[in-house]
Structures are given as structure tokens and as C-alpha cells.
């Protein structure tokens, strides 16, 4: 398996974006601004070749303000899901889409007061709340639908979110009769969607629904495809973004015929920040256990890669270790039995002080407060 990355190894030195990672004395996430921008450009231009496209970075994927500012400067919008993130993003961008699966009247009023004018609605109840809060404010309202497409993968299909096509159609007919609203269809099927057939089946259903809305007299200004654009981890075959876009090309061109002025919205998170970030760690202790060299790092899955614990996601890595290749277990620094980055891997013998640098590591870097572990510092280069 070949994994695309920009981490380099030469003469025992590991470098990222032209910088020797050994210069970082403490564990940290290191992000390349150049790679962040190239990922943004890839997805915007990939879809934009077929239909006008807006990119809305899913801020929950990595809520580092400095990373957000990089995307804001590039022209990105932001998908925000709570009031704290709204305050953060509002400090550097006014292009915000707000989505809450349980929108309350109090929150809706606060979001509107902040100046947000684009919402994703998850249910008829949420739409009623938003209409009560809006007064005569002009809004873009995107109705989240559940297509019923099911897939297996690292993450579960999000079938508990959104409305059926039938419920959404009734609601959108009602909304279309109200002044000051522009309407859209929203769907996010699954995170890390590696199945091309699932991409096309889901898209076909969405385009069919939009065509049905037009036949019934409803104008749709936006289709938001959500996120799910995958990156490479260990143990998965992942289609390239260009391949995904190509598989959706017919549907994108069909949308242009149905509503020539329609705008496509995509909400990448993992695809934008994952490949742009590496996690720099060091071996702080080793011991031999049942024929394996157990290497303990100066971080934990609990403050560096919780998805390794939650969904058994395995981050690829490189080391500067040398010598004879032997079996290893790579563990975190805590005494917890689940604190394991890799149960079994063969590589040159790790010793204390060696670097272990995980790549494609920039997404979902959230941490737990288990054992009072410190949040790992983020650096941009």
C-alpha cells in the first residue's frame, strides 16, 4: 500500500515541509500551510470544473484558530455546530453555515444575532424554531435529508440525522411559500466514505429528489453534499478525490440542467486537514515482551488520536530507527491497557529517543481529559 504524503526520510533525518522534525523538542502536531491550501484548491477546483462550488470547512474536524484563518484567507466558508465555535470562527470569518441537530429557540436567536444567515435544518421541529426566531430576516435554509443508503466502513452511516425525502418535500413546499428564504438540500452520509458505488448511489438519489422538487414548482438554490471525502490510513483502499468527482460528473452536469444557477456546497474536514498534519512523537521507554519490542511514546491515544481507540483507525508513520527489523508494539504513555497505537508492526529496532512521526494525522485531534493529559501543541509551518 502506497500512501501519499510529504514526510521525507533521508540519512536518518525526518523532514516535513522542508523542516527537520527533530527541531521540535516536545510532542506536537505540525501543519504545512502550503499543504492546507493545496488540499483546499484541489477540492474547490475539482468540483468547480463542473458546477459553481463553495467550500465550507467543517470546523469541528480541527478547531485550531490559526488553521481556520488559513482557510478564511483562501476564501473558505465554515460549517459550525455550536456556539463556542461560532464565537471563534466569527472572529475571522463571516461566511458561516450553522448546523445543530437539536436547535433551540435561544440558540437560534443567538446565532442570528451574530449575523449568520445560512442554516442547515435537521427536522420539521428545527425549522419551526428557526422561523420563530428569524422575524423577517432573509435566510438560506438547507434541509438535511436521509437518503437511506447504507454502507460499511470505519464510521457508521448517519441514518439518525435528517429527514425522509417525503417529509423534506412537504417542508420545502411550505418554506417556498415564505418570503425571504432561499432553499437548499443537504446531505452528509458518512465520514471517510471510501466506496465509489455509495457515492454515486447517494448522489443519484439527491439529484432525483431535486428534479422532483422542480417538477412540483419548488426552486432549489443549493445542494450541499456534506463531507466524507476520504484520506489514506492503514488497512483501507481509498479512491482519489479526482476519481470521486469523476464518478459524480454526470449528476453534477444534470444539476446544472435542472437549475442552471444552482451552487454546490461541499463540507470537507478530514480531506483538508488530515494530509496537512503530522504528529511528532518520541520513544521514551522500551522493553521486551513475548518476542516484541514494546516502544512507549511521549503521547497517548487519549490526547493524540482518540479515533485509534474509538474506530480502530491506524495512522501511518515513519521513524528514524535503525538496525535489525523486529516485531514491535507501539504504546502510549499511560498505564491504560487500551492505549495502543499499533499492536503489531515490524520495523528497525526502536530505542529511547527515536522519532515516531505519524502522518495523515491532522484530522480529529481532539483529546480526552483522562489522566489529566495535556492538550498537544499545534504548530504551523
Secondary structure by P-SEA (a helix, b strand, c coil): ccccccccccccccccccccccccccbbbbbbaaaaaaaaaaaaaacccccbbbbbbcccccccaaaaaaaaaabbbbbbccaaaaaaaaacccbbbbbbccccaaaaaaaaaacccbbbbccaaaaaaaaaaccccccbbbbbbbccccccccccccccccccaaaaaaaaaaaaaccccccbbbbbcccccccaaaaaaaaaaaaaaaaaaaaacccccbbbccccccccccccccccaaaaaaaaaaaaaaaaaacccbbbbbbbccccccccbbbbbbbccccccccccccccccccccccccccccbbbbbbccccccbbbbbbbbccccccccccccccccccccccbbbbbcccccccccccccccccbbbbcc
